[in-house]
């Protein structure tokens, strides 16, 4: 990206893994909780990485950043997760420069989501960008790119039907319950964990089932009480988990633990129990399936559920892609201007030097020299000349590189020292 005066020698990369090639177990090994994100960003800062954004959701873990080689970013990821370089190599993707830019647009616009039109990733991207800013790991390029992706996401939401209806994994969970459980409104439902997917699932359950038998349990009780207050639900202590499971017909697990919090030994009930594990890493041990009365469903299965609404959304993919190309073209146009920004800046300095020398000469010659008016006129002329050159360099019909060389030669320009911006 050095030719765009974004970075002296580094390239912009997007590295990561997603549901497309990595199953839930592998995604769990590469997932980053809040502490791990902070540690990764600090390590990046210590390693003189100039700009970096990291996201980790149930469907993907990605790093967008500048590096001499993508291994620098892969190393950051593996150092701060339980995943290895070998595992990453088997399922990963690595995009560079314009391919990396295009990838972020597709991800942020919901076209790369496990459920088409799921826009929850854009809020993750916003939060990740904000966190990078606190570590001074956000250069002008990255900030501008994220803003462009947000703009494309907003336009797709308003100008297409891709986000019509509910589109998230949490909604798919409720759909699954409706299709596989009779008399849902009368069933005892326990939500264990209050992560984002858990909260959204809870909201969808209340909205679509009119069930008055929903209980929340979280390790930190006050978090559960805040959510319960919003939906008028019952909250129980974490110590009552096993007892509450025994009285439940449906158990939804949405915790953020690094290892399973539910296994067969905690289930004492003999009545049918449906368990939905919405966690990455998985928080329900596979051994629960050894119990004849238990059915276990993981979010990877839920994400494959399609309905007529989802099929209809696919028809709007071409329109969404057109919007992305439109916004991306604006971003690329800005990026192209970065190629000649230092030359225009150097030209402006040179013209200012000319003006200063001439004003000094006229000041000595004229007794009634008007300092303020002369400065105003010269500044306006300088601005008009530099604007004229800038418009010329933006013209698609001219060779920008040839024009830059000519301007430098004619005006004998020495560009200001480049800085990473």
Secondary structure, DSSP 8 states (H G I E B T S, - for coil): -GGGTS-SS-EEEEEEEETTT--HHHHHHT---HHHHHHHHHHHHHTT---EEEEE-SSEEEEEEEESSTHHHHHHHHHTSS--HHHHHHH-EEEETHHHHHHHHHHHTTTTSSSTT--HHHHHHHHHHHHHHHTT---HHHHHHHHHHHHHHHHHHHHSSTT-S--SHHHHHHHHHHHH-SSGGGS-EEEE--SHHHHHHHHHHHHHH--S-EEEE-SSHHHHHHHHHHHT-EEE-GGGHHHHHHT-SEEEE----SS-SB-GGG----S-EEEEE--SS--B-GGGGGSTTEEEEEHHHHTT---HHHHHHHTTHHHHHHHHHHHHHHHHHHHHHHHHHHHHHHHHHHHHHHHHHHHHHHHHH-TT--HHHHHHHHHHHHHHHHHHHHHHHH-TTS-HHHHHHHHHHHHT---------
